[in-house]
Amino acid sequence: MANNDETQTIEYNSEIQHEHTLYSETISQTNNFTITNSLLNSWLVIGIIVIIGLIFRKKITIVPVGMQNIFEMIVEKFLVLFDSVTKSRKKTLSFFPFVFAFFVFIL
């Protein structure tokens, strides 16, 4: 019976345990520049947003059709939401690009 307990202890000690951390983990380091998993994911998201923007830029027309129509509806709804907060279209147009860019990036 004692032998069985030792086997269970050995099996328990041989398990790999992962520690959960709140900081981003280092992937690579060059001189004083550290590439973390968060930085790599941010670059990936920015790359995807830029590629989508370049693709849609060539398809923009005066009369919206398809995805342009949907995107213009979304932007208009956000402008109305911003107007209700700022009470001024001029203030909305000054803050909107920054806040909407952060929203798209986080989304």
GUPA-7707 format. One record per residue (C-alpha): x, y, z negated; residue number from 1; residue in one letter. Coordinates in Angstrom, 3 decimals, always signed. Each point is the difference from the previous one (the first is absolute). Example, Ala and Ser with C-alpha at 12.3 -4.5 7.8 and 13.67 -1.06 7.14 Angstrom:
{{+12.300, -4.500, -7.800}, 1, "A"}
{{+1.370, +3.440, +0.660}, 2, "S"}
END
This chain:
{{+0.000, +0.000, +0.000}, 1, "M"}
{{+2.867, +2.384, -0.754}, 2, "A"}
{{+1.407, -0.681, +3.461}, 3, "N"}
{{-3.281, +1.126, +1.577}, 4, "N"}
{{+0.109, +3.308, -1.925}, 5, "D"}
{{+3.559, +0.639, +1.214}, 6, "E"}
{{-1.108, -0.596, +3.591}, 7, "T"}
{{-2.815, +2.514, -0.358}, 8, "Q"}
{{+2.393, +2.559, -1.462}, 9, "T"}
{{+2.458, -0.489, +2.843}, 10, "I"}
{{-2.768, +0.333, +2.595}, 11, "E"}
{{-1.274, +3.166, -1.688}, 12, "Y"}
{{+3.459, +1.547, -0.109}, 13, "N"}
{{+0.643, -0.827, +3.672}, 14, "S"}
{{-3.044, +1.980, +1.191}, 15, "E"}
{{+0.730, +3.220, +1.814}, 16, "I"}
{{-1.654, +2.928, -1.707}, 17, "Q"}
{{-0.504, +3.318, +1.771}, 18, "H"}
{{-0.036, +3.264, -1.873}, 19, "E"}
{{-2.498, +2.627, +1.164}, 20, "H"}
{{+1.520, +3.444, +0.319}, 21, "T"}
{{-1.462, +3.450, +0.547}, 22, "L"}
{{+2.960, +1.395, +1.917}, 23, "Y"}
{{+0.780, -0.661, +3.641}, 24, "S"}
{{+2.488, -2.735, +0.700}, 25, "E"}
{{+3.258, +0.662, +1.829}, 26, "T"}
{{+0.340, -1.657, +3.406}, 27, "I"}
{{+3.271, +1.538, +1.155}, 28, "S"}
{{+2.485, +2.600, -1.163}, 29, "Q"}
{{+2.500, +2.010, +2.044}, 30, "T"}
{{+2.280, +2.434, -1.840}, 31, "N"}
{{-2.431, +2.208, -1.973}, 32, "N"}
{{-3.094, -0.889, +2.066}, 33, "F"}
{{-2.244, -2.769, -1.290}, 34, "T"}
{{-2.689, -1.585, +2.181}, 35, "I"}
{{-2.870, -1.298, -2.124}, 36, "T"}
{{-3.096, -1.970, +0.939}, 37, "N"}
{{-2.148, +3.121, -0.473}, 38, "S"}
{{+2.207, +2.063, +2.314}, 39, "L"}
{{-0.072, -2.725, +2.644}, 40, "L"}
{{-3.811, -0.236, -0.177}, 41, "N"}
{{-0.286, +3.795, +0.272}, 42, "S"}
{{+2.189, +0.010, +3.126}, 43, "W"}
{{-2.139, -2.762, +1.486}, 44, "L"}
{{-3.256, +1.898, -0.648}, 45, "V"}
{{+1.408, +3.255, +1.413}, 46, "I"}
{{+1.192, -1.864, +3.095}, 47, "G"}
{{-3.437, -1.519, +0.556}, 48, "I"}
{{-1.720, +3.393, -0.444}, 49, "I"}
{{+2.394, +1.665, +2.478}, 50, "V"}
{{-0.496, -2.755, +2.597}, 51, "I"}
{{-3.800, +0.187, -0.312}, 52, "I"}
{{+0.172, +3.801, +0.261}, 53, "G"}
{{+2.119, -0.155, +3.152}, 54, "L"}
{{-2.363, -2.513, +1.600}, 55, "I"}
{{-3.119, +2.046, -0.785}, 56, "F"}
{{+1.650, +3.289, +1.018}, 57, "R"}
{{+0.056, -1.073, +3.634}, 58, "K"}
{{-3.679, -0.987, -0.026}, 59, "K"}
{{-1.474, +3.237, -1.444}, 60, "I"}
{{-2.689, +1.598, +2.169}, 61, "T"}
{{-2.190, +3.095, -0.272}, 62, "I"}
{{-3.119, -2.149, -0.362}, 63, "V"}
{{+0.762, -2.635, -2.650}, 64, "P"}
{{-0.676, -3.648, +0.802}, 65, "V"}
{{+0.664, -3.199, -1.952}, 66, "G"}
{{+2.583, +0.224, -2.777}, 67, "M"}
{{+0.481, +3.742, +0.503}, 68, "Q"}
{{-3.680, +0.516, -0.801}, 69, "N"}
{{+0.299, -2.034, -3.212}, 70, "I"}
{{+3.179, +1.828, -1.049}, 71, "F"}
{{-1.584, +3.410, +0.644}, 72, "E"}
{{-3.023, -0.996, -2.119}, 73, "M"}
{{+2.315, -1.001, -2.867}, 74, "I"}
{{+1.985, +3.240, +0.219}, 75, "V"}
{{-3.203, +2.073, +0.114}, 76, "E"}
{{-1.380, -1.756, -3.108}, 77, "K"}
{{+3.250, +0.716, -1.847}, 78, "F"}
{{-0.094, +3.649, +1.097}, 79, "L"}
{{-3.532, +0.325, -1.388}, 80, "V"}
{{+1.139, -1.639, -3.251}, 81, "L"}
{{+2.949, +2.414, -0.245}, 82, "F"}
{{-2.299, +2.954, +0.746}, 83, "D"}
{{-2.186, -0.982, -2.944}, 84, "S"}
{{+3.065, +0.088, -2.262}, 85, "V"}
{{+1.774, +3.105, +1.337}, 86, "T"}
{{-3.142, +1.964, +0.982}, 87, "K"}
{{+1.923, +1.372, +2.974}, 88, "S"}
{{+0.774, -1.468, +3.442}, 89, "R"}
{{+3.206, +2.079, +0.128}, 90, "K"}
{{+1.312, -1.575, -3.228}, 91, "K"}
{{-1.163, -3.415, +1.199}, 92, "T"}
{{+1.953, +0.293, +3.238}, 93, "L"}
{{+3.148, +0.977, -1.920}, 94, "S"}
{{-0.096, -2.945, -2.439}, 95, "F"}
{{-1.695, -2.648, +2.106}, 96, "F"}
{{+2.979, -1.250, +2.083}, 97, "P"}
{{+2.136, -0.706, -3.082}, 98, "F"}
{{-2.668, -1.695, -2.091}, 99, "V"}
{{-1.400, -1.996, +2.935}, 100, "F"}
{{+3.510, -1.178, +0.934}, 101, "A"}
{{+0.529, -1.279, -3.556}, 102, "F"}
{{-3.407, -1.677, +0.098}, 103, "F"}
{{+0.800, -1.826, +3.258}, 104, "V"}
{{+3.442, -0.998, -1.287}, 105, "F"}
{{-1.411, -1.427, -3.243}, 106, "I"}
{{-2.882, -1.677, +1.806}, 107, "L"}
END
